[in-house]
């Protein structure tokens, strides 16, 4: 379910990107080249309205998919919430650095100076 929702989010995001690029903001954008085709199909006055409504609808769908995905995110099996790194390492049986039983050698002393 999580993977399916993630793929849907990616597809809707790409669709929104294409919609924004096609729109004609005050005389620019890619709509100039595609404008004649869109105007012939939809009509000159309603072409911008349809594009804007489609963009807003897609954004709402994207938001809903993101919220829905937050509820189906795979959860950890422990059920204890956040764990520290040492607890995770202990459960994973990660070898730790062995502690030396012998103490470290003492620092050498300075040689006695002749009088």
C-alpha positions, -999 to 999 in steps of 0.1 A, spaced: 0 0 0 28 24 9 46 17 -24 14 22 -44 7 55 -27 43 66 -32 40 59 -70 7 78 -71 24 108 -54 52 108 -79 28 106 -109 6 134 -96 37 155 -89 49 151 -125 14 159 -137 13 191 -117 48 201 -130 35 197 -166 4 217 -159 23 245 -144 47 246 -174 19 246 -199 0 275 -183 3 309 -198 12 334 -171 7 369 -186 21 362 -220 48 336 -214 52 299 -208 47 269 -230 10 277 -235 19 299 -265 28 269 -286 0 247 -273 -25 275 -270 -41 272 -304 -48 235 -299 -62 240 -264 -82 270 -275 -97 250 -304 -107 221 -281 -119 239 -250 -125 275 -261 -105 306 -257 -121 320 -225 -124 287 -206 -89 273 -214 -72 292 -186 -100 284 -161 -98 247 -169 -60 246 -165 -62 265 -132 -90 243 -118 -71 212 -129 -39 225 -112 -58 232 -79 -76 198 -80 -43 180 -86 -27 199 -57 -55 189 -34 -52 153 -45 -15 154 -39 -20 168 -4 -46 141 4 -22 114 -9 6 127 13 -16 127 44 -29 92 36 6 80 31 16 93 65 -10 69 81 2 38 62 40 43 67 55 10 79 61 10 116 89 -7 135 81 -41 150 93 -32 185 64 -10 194 85 9 218 89 41 197 123 57 193 152 36 204 187 46 211 216 35 190 230 12 217 197 -6 221 195 -11 183 231 -23 183 223 -47 211 193 -61 193 213 -65 161 241 -82 180 267 -58 167 301 -66 182 314 -40 205 350 -29 211 364 -52 239 375 -35 270 411 -42 280 415 -60 313 450 -48 318 456 -11 327 475 10 303 513 14 310 523 44 330 540 72 313 578 71 315 594 93 341 620 118 332 656 107 339 673 120 369 695 149 362 731 148 375 741 174 401 
